[in-house]
Amino acid sequence: GNMCCGVIGEDLMVRLGEDGEAALAEPHTRPMDFTGKPMRTTIYVDREGTRDDSELARWVEAGADYAAALPPKP
């Protein structure tokens, strides 16, 4: 029931919680600013950062791990 990731245009959006800020040190990442206000807990990974299947899987798994740790939605 909790979102972990999604696709916006050609970018992967990944919800990482507090790990989002640390992930910004990774290549091909930037803060998610969908609403015009950057979010510290969610990042964008550009197309270059997900070109390899193992890199895509790493980001999706990180988002899924975060979402799985959240309390269930009512």
C-alpha positions in Angstrom: 0.0 0.0 0.0 3.0 2.4 0.3 4.6 3.9 -2.8 8.2 2.9 -3.4 9.0 4.2 -6.9 7.6 5.4 -10.1 8.5 6.8 -13.5 8.2 10.5 -14.3 9.0 11.2 -18.0 12.4 9.4 -18.4 13.4 9.6 -14.7 12.9 7.0 -12.0 11.5 8.5 -8.8 12.6 6.6 -5.7 11.2 7.0 -2.2 14.1 6.4 0.2 13.1 8.1 3.5 16.1 9.6 5.4 18.5 7.8 3.0 17.3 10.1 0.2 19.8 12.8 1.2 22.7 10.4 1.2 21.7 8.9 -2.2 22.1 12.4 -3.8 25.9 11.8 -3.6 25.3 9.0 -6.2 25.8 9.8 -9.9 22.7 10.6 -12.0 20.6 11.6 -9.0 18.9 14.8 -8.0 16.2 15.9 -5.5 12.6 15.2 -6.4 11.0 18.6 -7.0 7.8 17.6 -8.7 5.8 20.2 -6.8 8.5 22.9 -7.1 9.7 22.2 -3.5 12.6 19.7 -3.3 11.8 16.6 -1.1 14.6 15.2 1.1 13.1 11.7 1.2 12.5 11.1 -2.5 14.9 11.4 -5.4 15.0 11.3 -9.2 17.5 8.9 -10.9 18.0 10.0 -14.5 18.0 7.6 -17.5 21.8 7.1 -17.4 21.5 5.9 -13.8 19.1 3.1 -14.7 20.4 2.0 -18.1 21.9 -1.2 -16.6 19.4 -3.7 -15.3 21.4 -4.2 -12.1 21.4 -0.5 -11.4 17.7 -0.3 -12.0 17.1 -3.2 -9.7 19.3 -1.7 -7.0 17.2 1.5 -7.0 13.8 -0.3 -7.1 14.9 -2.6 -4.3 16.0 0.3 -2.2 12.6 2.0 -2.6 10.8 -1.3 -2.0 12.8 -1.9 1.2 11.8 1.5 2.5 8.1 1.1 1.6 8.0 -2.3 3.2 9.4 -0.8 6.5 6.5 1.7 6.7 3.4 1.0 8.7 0.5 -0.4 6.7 -2.0 2.0 5.4 -5.4 1.8 7.0 
